[in-house]
Amino acid sequence: MKLKTDFVTNSSSSSFVVIGLTIDQQKIISLQRGEAPDDIYEVMEKLLKGTGLEFSTGDYGAYDNGEVMVGISYTQMEDDETLGQFKARVKHQIKDALGIDEEPGHIEACWMDN
């Protein structure tokens, strides 16, 4: 059996399923600490580099709501890790990377190209 450990995607649909947070894009841009705002993708790649955190803006046509979803896929949960431990690990990584200390939850977003 083959297990896909990254985003499931094809030419017509995409999915983002993680334990994490949904954060306003302006809050993310303000984390640059005085630097001129870049494209949100550049900002996120810079802030999350080396953390293991994944992100999606969900800005696909009508789905753009000015938010960024940040978290870690369930596929990255260790075999001996409880869900509570996994959520604590995600919370810690988000706090370290973004300075946001909130309880993560289940995020599931899907979109389809038409």
N, C-alpha and C positions, 0 to 999 in steps of 0.2 A: 504494500500500500504506500502511496506517495502522499506526503503532507506538505501543503504549500504554507510557507512561514512568512509570507509577505502579503501585500495587498492583493486581493483577487480582482483581476481586471481583464477586460477584453475590449474590443473596439466599440462596444455599445453600452457597457455599464461598468461602474466602479463601486467599491464598498470600502468603508472605513469602520472597523469595529475595534474598540480599545477600552481599557480602564483609563480614565483621564478627566480632563476639564475642558469646558468650552469657555473661551476668554475673548473679550472684545478686542478687535484688531488695534484700536487706538491705545489700549492699555499695553499691548505688546510693543507697539512702536515707541511708546514712552519709556520702555525699559532700555532703550539705547543710550541712556544717560548723556543727553546733550548732543549726540551725533545727529546729523541730518537724516530724516527718515528715508529709508530705502524701500524698494519693493518688499511687500510683506513676506514673500518667499525667501528673499535674501536675508531679511531680519531673522526669520525663524531658523534658517539653516545656520546662521552665525550663532544664535543663542543656544541652539540644541546640539551643536557639533560635539560628537563624542559622548553624548548622554544616553543613547539608546532610546530616547523619546522620538515618537513619530508625530507628524502633524498633517492636517488638511484644513484648507480654508473653506471647502465646500462651495466655493464661488463659481458655480457652473450655471450660467444663465440665471434663471429665476431663483436659484437657491442661494444667491449671495445675500447674506444677512450681516456682514461685517464682523463675523466671529471666526476664531481659529480654534480648532479642536486639537488638543495635545494629549498624548498618552502613550501607553504601551499595549501592544496586541496581546491577547490571551495566549497566543502561541509562544510568547516569551516567558510564560510562567514556568518556574522550575517544577520538576516532578514531585519534589517533597515540600513544596511551598503551598501554604493554605491561601485561600482567597484573601483573607484578612492581611496576611503577610505581604501578598502581592500588591494589594491596595496601599499598604504602608510604604512599600518600596517605590511605587509610582508617585505617591505624595512627596516622598523625600526627594526624588529626582526632579520633580517639577519645582519644588521649593529651591533646590540648589541651582537649577538652570534659570528660573524666572523670578524667584523671590515671592512666589504666590503660595500661601499656606492654606489650602482649602482641601476638603475631603474629595477625592476623585470618585467617579461613578462610571457606570456603563454608558458608552457612547456608541451609537450605531447610525451611520449615515450611508445612504445609497443614492446614486444618481444614474441617469441613463441619457446618453447622447441620442438626439432625435435627428 
